[in-house]
Amino acid sequence: MTPYVRNILFAAAFVAGWSASNWHSDSLELVAVKAAQASAHEVSGNNLKTAEKIQLELSRIKSNEKTIIRENVKLVDRPVYHNVCLDDDGVRNANAARTGFDPSP
């Protein structure tokens, strides 16, 4: 066998081994991807069932819910200032400001 033929056979064997190694690693990766997809599909199916149960429970709760809005308006109309802090003119001006009357003579 000549060295030229031996080198070609060696190169062909190397390429064949390299290709077989890639095929093997690709098949392992494919198995891992399929397992991950199956797991994700199973989890999404479980999540869907759980979401449906939660939605049913929420609709049941909302059907029993009543909204009541009440407003109580309480107006207190009394003088704020008394003759304690202000003199007579100050009390007169404050009460006039409260009622909107101009106390100027």
Secondary structure, 3 states (H helix, E strand, C coil): CCHHHHHHHHHHHHHHHHHHHHHHHHHHHHHHHHHHHHHHHHHHHHHHHHHHHHHHHHHHHHHCCCCCCCCCCCCCCCCCCCCCCCCHHHHHHHHHHHHCCCCCC
